[in-house]
Every structure is written in C-alpha cells, then in structure tokens.
Amino acid sequence: MIFWPFDAKMTGLPVHVNPLGTYIMFAGTPYAHLMVYQHPKGIQ
C-alpha cells in the first residue's frame, strides 16, 4: 500500500476492486490508499 493525500478522481484510477491491477481503496476518506493487487501464483 502507498499512502498519499490525493484526489481519486484526478488520478483516473478505478475506485472499485480491480483483480487485474491497481485501484484506490476507501476513496474519499482519510484512509484512501493505492492497492496493487497481486495474486501469489499469477493470473490463472
């Protein structure tokens, strides 16, 4: 996780779970952070 104060709308990243990549979790809250999803065995 990378924590940083930012406006989720300005990033263009999705705010819903994206199992194939990065998304913003808890957008619009003080706990917003960038999630980088990574399956331990890769995409199957």
Contacts in CASP RR format, 6 or more apart in sequence:
PFRMAT RR
TARGET T0000
AUTHOR 0000-0000-0000
METHOD contacts of the structure
MODEL  1
MIFWPFDAKMTGLPVHVNPLGTYIMFAGTPYAHLMVYQHPKGIQ
1 33 0 8 1.000
1 34 0 8 1.000
1 35 0 8 1.000
1 36 0 8 1.000
2 33 0 8 1.000
2 34 0 8 1.000
3 33 0 8 1.000
4 33 0 8 1.000
4 34 0 8 1.000
6 32 0 8 1.000
8 15 0 8 1.000
8 24 0 8 1.000
8 27 0 8 1.000
8 28 0 8 1.000
8 32 0 8 1.000
11 24 0 8 1.000
13 22 0 8 1.000
13 23 0 8 1.000
13 24 0 8 1.000
13 34 0 8 1.000
14 23 0 8 1.000
14 24 0 8 1.000
15 23 0 8 1.000
15 24 0 8 1.000
15 27 0 8 1.000
16 23 0 8 1.000
17 23 0 8 1.000
17 37 0 8 1.000
18 37 0 8 1.000
19 37 0 8 1.000
19 39 0 8 1.000
20 37 0 8 1.000
20 43 0 8 1.000
21 36 0 8 1.000
21 37 0 8 1.000
22 34 0 8 1.000
22 35 0 8 1.000
22 36 0 8 1.000
22 37 0 8 1.000
23 34 0 8 1.000
23 35 0 8 1.000
23 37 0 8 1.000
24 32 0 8 1.000
24 33 0 8 1.000
24 34 0 8 1.000
24 35 0 8 1.000
25 32 0 8 1.000
25 33 0 8 1.000
25 34 0 8 1.000
25 35 0 8 1.000
26 32 0 8 1.000
26 33 0 8 1.000
END
